[in-house]
Amino acid sequence: MKRILVLGSTGSVGKQTLDVLSGLQETHQVVGLSAHTSVDALASQARDVSAEAVCLTGAEATNELRRDIQRLPPGCRLLEGADGLVELVESTQPDVVVCSITGAAGLRSSLAAASSGAVVALANKESLVLAGHLIKEACARSGSVLIPVDSEHSAIAQCLEGQDRNGLRRIILTASGGPFRGWDSAALASVTVEQALKHPSWEMGPRITVDSATLMNKGLEVIEACHLFDVSQDKVDVVVHPQSIVHSMVEYVDGALLAQLSPPDMRLPIRYALGYPARLSSPEGPADLNRLNGLTFESPDRETFRCLSLAERAAREGGLAGTILNAANEIAVEAFLAGRLPFQEIPDVVQDALDTFPSQLDPGLQSILETDAAVRTHSTSILQPSR
Ligand code: MG
């Protein structure tokens, strides 16, 4: 039996992970779960899988569940806060940790997973954007293997598997282009939250859906790819592919392009990570090739969707630039979702932070966490109505 820990189990990837695992009960046992504030969902998941331990990171949510502890299965421990997440990783002896917390909040638990020796199924791309070098060092020390649970990076990992890395020419990340593909700046000026939350091909949480609309998600994925596959930014290209069937490609020096194709469904990269190195069989039947026609590719519009260029700049700068970019973006997206910032000003907030804070090579965890907090304070302050 493989012991599986799912961090961020009530989010979009977390729920889909449990869905995949519900079909793997003969071989995979869920031992622990975590959520931020979704008490009801977490308690119900914990009963479904007979979890040994759960963690809530929201203080009020923890108190609510502690007052009503019989909602958890018998013997299930309740841990609390960011320290509780680390304890959950260290105490449940997992074989696979699925890191599917959203945002920089997932960093410390991803580091704990990378230090545990377990397979790290990483859906939290921010862990790599902020601290890719630390995550990889931790894996090298502990023997943990990092398997991306991001459809593009899973595709790339599959295309690189068993190949001569010296022959790699470039990585080509595909992007759906989001709901505003083809729009110009003038049209984007009046974008509403509702429009931004309607993604054409993927069902995801609100933060990443807005990031897909600004192309920041693709930018974060460029940084993620640089860390995961040890390449510099100039070896990572982005191509817009609205059908989201080709999940990414790898080009070799002889001109061969390898791609991984499948309908847009996160359960494939999740299943790949849970089974690695084995391939687990999917309940879906064979792909319908008739549905795979009409695949198109085009260049991204970097002038209109400036977040992509800003992220590529951060990828080139390295060091703290990813932390600065991500923190400012998280604040800007939160403000947009709350109706306090126009869609087209999200890149302004990010650029201001990149211009204000110096990057620093090889930062330690303390410096990353301090910079993350400082950028959040700064970006929040420039969003005050008095500005
Ligand atoms: Mg992705």
Residues whose N, C-alpha, C, O or C-beta is under 5 A from the ligand:
A	BS01	MG	D150 S151 E152
